[in-house]
Amino acid sequence: MRHEAFHYPALTDIRTESKKLNAFLPLSEDVSTLFEALTLAGKQTANRIAFQPMEGTDGTEDGAPGELTVRRYHRFAQAGPGLIWFEAVATVPEARASAHQLWLTEKNLDAFKKLVDEIREISLKENGYAPLIVMQATNSGRYSKPHGYPEPLIAYNCPPLEDTPLAADRIVTDSDLRRYEEAYAATAALCQRAGFDGMDVKCCHRYLACELLSAYTRPGDYGGSYENRTRFLKNCYRAARSAVTEPGFFLSSRLNVYDGFAYPYGFGVSAEGGLTPDLTEPIRLIRELKQEFGIPLINVTMGNPYKNPHVNRPYDHGNYVPDEHPLEGVSRMMRGVSEIQHAVPDVPVLGSAFSYLRQHAGNLAAGMVAGGHCAMAGFGRMAFADPGFIHELRESGAISPKRVCLTCGGCAVLLRQGTPAGCIARDREVYKL
């Protein structure tokens, strides 16, 4: 097993190591490109930095934002990203990922609206502009824990994810899927009324919509062929679109373009076997989402944080040690993001997995944007650790190593425990293991 602790004080050190690994890491000393405007769905972002949907497991039991939820988004607003991709919000109660996952309903709509308004007000006051705010609508599928313990809703038995096959009654029926599709209409209607700019039909990290993309072995209307495997996602879009009444309100997805599991259990891999990415189907899907639903951007990610977390969150701490150098994981993500962006140039791509580079994360983000490899750079763990890094980048062109994400995985541990999640290294007064 190859375990490399982060030891790159200078950009030249990363360049030297990436050359040895034949890694694709387009670094740039000039980060000014990150502070250029970007037009999305007729609206303009103030910069090319987005905060990714980082779930805090800190909502109230009825699904409203809790005290720590409000604290987090106030901090995000003060930081000044051009786009805040609001965390996962359940579409149905039985598919909540925890007893404290957010769930938008008629009863708690005012609490969501208040928070969205506050995000804009705070950012306007602190930064002179308001961010675009996209809400992530989710069905947690096999990772549903609405009462604090696993109650999985699975698309098909998947040996890489199961020590033993789950009970047959945990496999959702076609009828179940049609009901879950329709739930996106009600959620989209509420999402608009809460004041969000758009809604993400979440399709990543092996939650239900994502898992169905690899349902080669599932019988019926939702498995086997490409048309069947993408049916649920597209029908969720159609249901959501049927409820869209606000001009300018848009739909998009955080989309897995590579699962990291071999065929027939992974999306974005070759049917001939192996783990090498094959983005033919993901590219086709993004083109179809653009054509039918007019998506103004796509948020690209990979992997499964429960089983192969190094794929989407390269790191060098913890008991799970992947058989690859962390920079190879970063490179895989950058190559995939770049391939998608060049294949669909009319869809701005929001890239992921920059945080591993710590104080150099901004240099990688700037290099990706300046090189045309993506249109926007998304930060998740770094936003938990030090949302203020945006001000540092704007003012000095650099990020201080004193407050960066250490990629320790502590925030993910808290999330898996179902307890309020945040940075255990940089926000210790609030978050402890």
C-alpha positions as CSV (number, residue, x, y, z in Angstrom):
1,M,0.0,0.0,0.0
2,R,1.3,3.5,-0.9
3,H,0.8,6.0,1.8
4,E,2.2,9.5,1.2
5,A,1.8,12.2,3.8
6,F,1.4,15.7,2.4
7,H,4.9,17.2,2.3
8,Y,4.8,19.9,-0.4
9,P,5.7,23.3,1.0
10,A,6.2,24.9,-2.4
11,L,4.5,24.5,-5.8
12,T,7.7,23.3,-7.3
13,D,7.6,20.3,-4.9
14,I,4.1,19.3,-6.2
15,R,5.3,19.8,-9.8
16,T,8.3,17.6,-9.2
17,E,6.2,14.8,-7.6
18,S,3.4,15.1,-10.2
19,K,6.0,14.7,-13.0
20,K,7.2,11.5,-11.4
21,L,3.6,10.2,-11.2
22,N,2.6,11.4,-14.7
23,A,-0.2,13.3,-12.9
24,F,-2.3,16.0,-14.5
25,L,-2.1,18.9,-12.1
26,P,-2.2,22.2,-14.0
27,L,-0.9,24.7,-11.4
28,S,-0.9,28.4,-11.8
29,E,0.9,31.1,-9.7
30,D,-1.6,33.6,-11.0
31,V,-5.0,33.1,-9.3
32,S,-6.7,36.1,-10.7
33,T,-8.8,34.0,-13.1
34,L,-10.7,32.7,-10.1
35,F,-12.1,36.2,-9.5
36,E,-13.6,36.7,-13.0
37,A,-17.4,36.7,-13.4
38,L,-19.3,33.8,-14.9
39,T,-22.8,33.9,-16.4
40,L,-25.1,31.0,-15.5
41,A,-28.7,30.8,-16.4
42,G,-28.8,34.5,-17.2
43,K,-27.3,35.4,-13.8
44,Q,-23.7,36.4,-13.0
45,T,-21.5,35.0,-10.3
46,A,-19.0,37.4,-8.8
47,N,-16.2,34.8,-9.0
48,R,-15.4,31.2,-10.1
49,I,-15.3,29.7,-6.6
50,A,-18.1,27.5,-5.3
51,F,-18.7,25.9,-2.0
52,Q,-19.8,22.3,-2.4
53,P,-22.8,20.7,-0.6
54,M,-21.3,19.8,2.8
55,E,-23.9,18.2,4.9
56,G,-23.8,19.1,8.6
57,T,-26.3,16.6,10.1
58,D,-27.5,19.4,12.2
59,G,-31.1,20.1,11.2
60,T,-34.1,19.8,13.5
61,E,-36.1,16.6,13.7
62,D,-38.7,18.1,11.4
63,G,-36.0,18.9,8.8
64,A,-35.6,22.6,9.3
65,P,-32.1,24.3,9.5
66,G,-30.8,24.0,13.1
67,E,-28.6,26.5,15.0
68,L,-25.4,25.0,13.6
69,T,-26.8,24.9,10.1
70,V,-27.5,28.6,10.3
71,R,-24.0,29.2,11.7
72,R,-22.4,27.3,8.8
73,Y,-24.2,29.2,6.1
74,H,-23.6,32.6,7.7
75,R,-19.8,31.7,7.7
76,F,-20.1,30.6,4.0
77,A,-21.9,33.9,3.1
78,Q,-19.2,36.0,4.8
79,A,-16.5,34.2,2.9
80,G,-17.9,35.3,-0.5
81,P,-18.0,32.4,-2.9
82,G,-19.7,33.1,-6.2
83,L,-21.9,30.1,-5.8
84,I,-23.1,28.2,-2.7
85,W,-24.3,24.7,-3.5
86,F,-26.5,24.1,-0.5
87,E,-26.3,20.7,1.2
88,A,-28.5,17.7,0.6
89,V,-32.2,18.2,1.4
90,A,-34.4,15.1,1.4
91,T,-37.3,14.8,-1.0
92,V,-39.1,12.1,1.1
93,P,-38.8,11.4,4.9
94,E,-37.9,7.7,4.5
95,A,-34.9,8.6,2.3
96,R,-33.2,11.0,4.8
97,A,-29.5,10.1,5.4
98,S,-29.9,10.8,9.1
99,A,-32.5,11.8,11.6
100,H,-31.2,15.3,11.3
101,Q,-30.8,15.7,7.6
102,L,-32.6,18.7,6.2
103,W,-36.0,18.0,4.7
104,L,-37.9,20.9,3.0
105,T,-41.7,20.9,3.7
106,E,-44.6,23.3,3.7
107,K,-44.3,23.5,7.5
108,N,-40.6,24.6,7.6
109,L,-40.5,26.6,4.4
110,D,-40.2,29.9,6.3
111,A,-37.1,28.7,8.1
112,F,-35.4,27.9,4.8
113,K,-36.5,31.1,3.2
114,K,-35.1,33.1,6.2
115,L,-31.8,31.4,5.9
116,V,-31.6,31.9,2.1
117,D,-32.4,35.6,2.6
118,E,-29.7,35.9,5.3
119,I,-27.1,34.3,3.1
120,R,-27.7,37.0,0.4
121,E,-27.9,39.9,3.0
122,I,-24.7,38.9,4.7
123,S,-22.7,38.4,1.5
124,L,-24.0,41.7,0.1
125,K,-22.9,43.5,3.3
126,E,-19.5,41.7,3.6
127,N,-18.5,41.4,-0.1
128,G,-20.7,43.7,-2.1
129,Y,-22.5,40.9,-4.0
130,A,-24.8,37.9,-3.3
131,P,-23.9,34.4,-4.4
132,L,-26.0,32.1,-6.5
133,I,-27.6,29.5,-4.2
134,V,-28.4,26.0,-5.5
135,M,-30.3,23.5,-3.3
136,Q,-29.3,19.8,-3.5
137,A,-32.5,17.6,-3.6
138,T,-31.7,14.0,-2.6
139,N,-33.0,10.5,-2.1
140,S,-30.3,8.8,-0.1
141,G,-31.2,5.3,-1.3
142,R,-29.0,2.6,0.2
143,Y,-27.6,5.1,2.7
144,S,-31.0,6.1,4.2
145,K,-31.0,6.3,8.0
146,P,-34.1,8.4,8.8
147,H,-34.3,7.1,12.4
148,G,-30.5,7.0,13.0
149,Y,-29.9,3.4,11.9
150,P,-29.6,1.9,8.4
151,E,-32.9,1.5,6.5
152,P,-31.5,1.1,3.0
153,L,-33.5,1.6,-0.2
154,I,-31.4,0.0,-2.8
155,A,-31.6,-0.2,-6.6
156,Y,-29.9,-3.6,-6.9
157,N,-27.6,-5.9,-5.0
158,C,-24.1,-4.7,-5.4
159,P,-21.4,-7.0,-4.1
160,P,-18.7,-4.3,-3.8
161,L,-20.9,-2.5,-1.3
162,E,-22.4,-5.4,0.6
163,D,-20.7,-8.0,2.7
164,T,-23.8,-10.1,2.2
165,P,-26.7,-9.3,-0.1
166,L,-29.3,-7.1,1.4
167,A,-32.8,-8.4,1.9
168,A,-34.9,-8.5,-1.2
169,D,-37.5,-6.2,0.4
170,R,-34.9,-3.5,0.5
171,I,-34.7,-3.3,-3.3
172,V,-37.1,-0.6,-4.4
173,T,-39.8,-1.5,-6.9
174,D,-40.5,0.3,-10.1
175,S,-43.6,1.6,-8.4
176,D,-41.5,3.0,-5.6
177,L,-39.2,4.7,-8.1
178,R,-42.1,6.4,-9.8
179,R,-43.3,7.7,-6.5
180,Y,-39.9,9.0,-5.6
181,E,-39.6,10.7,-9.0
182,E,-42.9,12.6,-8.4
183,A,-41.6,13.8,-5.1
184,Y,-39.1,16.1,-6.9
185,A,-42.0,18.2,-8.2
186,A,-43.1,19.1,-4.7
187,T,-39.5,19.8,-3.6
188,A,-38.8,21.9,-6.7
189,A,-42.0,24.0,-6.0
190,L,-40.9,24.6,-2.4
191,C,-37.3,25.2,-3.4
192,Q,-38.4,28.1,-5.6
193,R,-40.6,29.6,-2.9
194,A,-37.7,29.4,-0.5
195,G,-35.7,31.7,-2.8
196,F,-33.1,29.4,-4.2
197,D,-31.7,30.2,-7.7
198,G,-31.8,26.5,-8.7
199,M,-32.1,22.9,-7.7
200,D,-29.7,20.0,-8.0
201,V,-31.2,16.6,-8.7
202,K,-28.5,14.8,-6.8
203,C,-26.9,12.0,-8.7
204,C,-23.6,11.2,-7.1
205,H,-21.7,9.1,-4.5
206,R,-24.0,6.1,-5.0
207,Y,-27.2,7.6,-3.6
208,L,-30.3,6.4,-5.3
209,A,-30.2,8.3,-8.7
210,C,-26.5,7.6,-9.0
211,E,-26.8,3.9,-8.1
212,L,-29.4,3.4,-10.8
213,L,-26.9,4.6,-13.5
214,S,-25.1,1.3,-12.9
215,A,-28.1,-0.9,-12.5
216,Y,-27.1,-3.2,-15.4
217,T,-28.4,-6.3,-13.5
218,R,-31.7,-4.8,-12.5
219,P,-34.7,-6.1,-14.4
220,G,-37.6,-4.0,-15.6
221,D,-37.9,-0.4,-16.7
222,Y,-35.0,1.0,-14.6
223,G,-32.2,-1.5,-15.3
224,G,-30.1,-2.9,-18.1
225,S,-29.9,-0.5,-21.1
226,Y,-28.6,3.0,-20.9
227,E,-32.1,4.3,-21.5
228,N,-33.5,2.4,-18.6
229,R,-30.6,3.2,-16.2
230,T,-31.0,7.0,-16.9
231,R,-34.8,6.9,-16.7
232,F,-35.1,7.7,-13.0
233,L,-32.8,10.8,-13.2
234,K,-34.5,12.1,-16.3
235,N,-38.0,11.5,-14.8
236,C,-36.9,13.4,-11.7
237,Y,-35.9,16.3,-13.9
238,R,-39.2,16.1,-15.7
239,A,-41.2,16.1,-12.4
240,A,-39.1,19.0,-11.1
241,R,-39.5,21.0,-14.3
242,S,-43.2,20.6,-14.2
243,A,-43.3,22.6,-11.0
244,V,-40.9,25.4,-12.1
245,T,-42.8,28.6,-12.4
246,E,-40.1,31.2,-11.5
247,P,-38.3,32.7,-14.5
248,G,-34.6,32.0,-14.3
249,F,-34.9,29.1,-11.8
250,F,-32.8,26.3,-13.1
251,L,-32.1,22.6,-12.6
252,S,-28.7,20.9,-12.5
253,S,-27.0,17.9,-10.9
254,R,-23.9,17.0,-8.9
255,L,-23.1,14.0,-11.1
256,N,-20.9,11.0,-10.7
257,V,-19.0,10.5,-14.0
258,Y,-17.0,7.6,-12.5
259,D,-17.9,5.3,-9.7
260,G,-14.6,3.5,-9.2
261,F,-16.1,0.0,-9.4
262,A,-15.7,-2.4,-12.3
263,Y,-18.5,-3.3,-14.7
264,P,-21.3,-4.3,-14.0
265,Y,-21.3,-2.4,-10.7
266,G,-19.9,1.0,-11.8
267,F,-20.9,3.9,-14.0
268,G,-18.3,5.6,-16.1
269,V,-16.2,2.4,-16.6
270,S,-15.7,0.2,-19.6
271,A,-18.0,-2.8,-20.0
272,E,-14.9,-4.8,-21.0
273,G,-13.8,-4.7,-17.3
274,G,-11.3,-2.9,-15.1
275,L,-11.3,0.4,-13.3
276,T,-10.1,2.6,-16.0
277,P,-12.5,5.6,-16.5
278,D,-14.6,5.5,-19.7
279,L,-16.7,8.7,-19.8
280,T,-18.6,7.9,-22.9
281,E,-22.0,7.4,-21.1
282,P,-21.5,10.3,-18.7
283,I,-20.8,12.7,-21.6
284,R,-23.8,11.4,-23.5
285,L,-26.0,11.9,-20.4
286,I,-24.7,15.5,-19.8
287,R,-25.4,16.4,-23.4
288,E,-29.0,15.0,-23.1
289,L,-29.6,16.9,-19.9
290,K,-28.5,20.1,-21.6
291,Q,-30.6,19.4,-24.7
292,E,-33.8,18.5,-22.8
293,F,-33.6,20.5,-19.6
294,G,-31.2,23.3,-20.5
295,I,-28.9,22.7,-17.5
296,P,-26.6,25.8,-17.2
297,L,-23.8,23.9,-15.5
298,I,-22.9,20.5,-14.3
299,N,-21.1,19.7,-11.0
300,V,-18.7,16.8,-11.6
301,T,-17.6,14.3,-9.0
302,M,-16.6,10.7,-8.7
303,G,-16.4,7.7,-6.3
304,N,-18.2,6.6,-3.2
305,P,-17.2,8.2,0.1
306,Y,-18.4,5.1,2.0
307,K,-16.3,2.5,0.1
308,N,-13.6,4.2,-1.9
309,P,-13.3,7.7,-0.4
310,H,-9.9,8.3,-1.9
311,V,-11.5,8.6,-5.3
312,N,-13.4,11.8,-4.6
313,R,-11.6,12.9,-1.4
314,P,-7.9,12.1,-1.7
315,Y,-6.3,12.2,1.7
316,D,-3.3,10.8,3.7
317,H,-4.7,10.2,7.1
318,G,-6.9,7.4,8.7
319,N,-7.0,3.6,8.8
320,Y,-8.1,3.2,5.2
321,V,-5.1,3.4,3.0
322,P,-5.7,3.3,-0.8
323,D,-3.3,1.6,-3.2
324,E,-2.3,4.8,-4.9
325,H,-0.6,8.1,-4.2
326,P,-3.0,10.8,-3.2
327,L,-1.9,13.0,-6.1
328,E,-2.9,10.2,-8.5
329,G,-6.4,10.5,-7.1
330,V,-6.4,14.3,-7.5
331,S,-5.1,13.8,-11.1
332,R,-7.9,11.3,-11.9
333,M,-10.4,13.9,-10.9
334,M,-8.8,16.7,-12.8
335,R,-8.5,14.6,-16.0
336,G,-12.1,13.6,-15.7
337,V,-13.3,17.1,-15.2
338,S,-11.2,18.3,-18.1
339,E,-12.4,15.6,-20.4
340,I,-16.1,16.4,-19.6
341,Q,-15.5,20.2,-20.1
342,H,-13.8,19.7,-23.5
343,A,-16.5,17.2,-24.6
344,V,-19.4,19.5,-23.6
345,P,-18.0,23.0,-24.0
346,D,-21.5,24.6,-23.9
347,V,-22.0,23.3,-20.3
348,P,-19.8,25.0,-17.7
349,V,-18.3,22.4,-15.5
350,L,-17.8,22.8,-11.8
351,G,-14.8,20.8,-10.7
352,S,-14.1,19.0,-7.4
353,A,-11.3,17.6,-5.2
354,F,-9.0,20.7,-4.9
355,S,-8.8,20.6,-1.1
356,Y,-6.1,18.0,-0.9
357,L,-3.5,20.5,-2.1
358,R,-4.1,22.6,1.0
359,Q,-2.4,26.0,0.6
360,H,-1.9,25.2,-3.1
361,A,-5.5,24.4,-3.8
362,G,-6.1,27.8,-5.2
363,N,-3.3,27.4,-7.6
364,L,-4.7,24.1,-9.0
365,A,-8.2,25.7,-9.2
366,A,-6.8,28.7,-11.1
367,G,-4.8,26.5,-13.4
368,M,-7.9,24.4,-14.2
369,V,-10.1,27.4,-14.9
370,A,-7.4,29.3,-16.8
371,G,-6.6,26.3,-19.0
372,G,-10.3,25.8,-19.9
373,H,-10.5,22.5,-18.0
374,C,-13.4,23.7,-16.0
375,A,-15.4,26.9,-15.6
376,M,-15.7,26.9,-11.8
377,A,-13.8,25.4,-8.9
378,G,-15.7,23.7,-6.0
379,F,-14.4,23.5,-2.4
380,G,-16.0,21.2,0.2
381,R,-13.7,20.2,3.1
382,M,-11.8,23.5,2.7
383,A,-15.0,25.4,3.3
384,F,-15.5,23.6,6.5
385,A,-12.0,24.2,7.7
386,D,-11.4,27.8,6.6
387,P,-14.1,29.5,4.5
388,G,-12.1,32.7,4.7
389,F,-9.5,31.4,2.3
390,I,-11.3,33.2,-0.5
391,H,-10.4,36.6,1.0
392,E,-6.8,35.5,1.4
393,L,-6.6,34.4,-2.3
394,R,-8.2,37.7,-3.5
395,E,-6.0,39.9,-1.3
396,S,-2.6,38.1,-1.4
397,G,-2.9,35.5,-4.2
398,A,-2.1,32.8,-1.7
399,I,-3.7,30.7,1.1
400,S,-2.1,30.4,4.5
401,P,-1.1,26.9,5.5
402,K,-2.1,27.6,9.1
403,R,-5.8,27.2,8.6
404,V,-6.2,24.8,5.6
405,C,-8.1,21.5,5.6
406,L,-5.7,18.7,6.7
407,T,-7.7,16.0,4.8
408,C,-8.0,14.0,8.0
409,G,-11.5,12.8,7.3
410,G,-12.8,13.9,10.7
411,C,-15.7,15.7,9.2
412,A,-16.8,12.6,7.4
413,V,-16.5,10.5,10.6
414,L,-18.9,12.9,12.3
415,L,-21.3,12.7,9.4
416,R,-21.3,8.8,9.4
417,Q,-22.0,8.9,13.2
418,G,-25.0,11.0,12.6
419,T,-23.7,13.8,14.8
420,P,-23.2,17.5,13.7
421,A,-20.4,17.6,11.2
422,G,-17.6,20.2,10.7
423,C,-13.9,20.6,11.0
424,I,-12.4,18.9,14.0
425,A,-9.0,20.5,13.4
426,R,-9.9,24.1,12.7
427,D,-13.2,24.5,14.5
428,R,-12.6,22.5,17.7
429,E,-14.8,24.6,19.9
430,V,-17.8,23.3,18.0
431,Y,-16.8,20.0,16.5
432,K,-15.1,17.1,18.4
433,L,-14.8,13.4,17.7
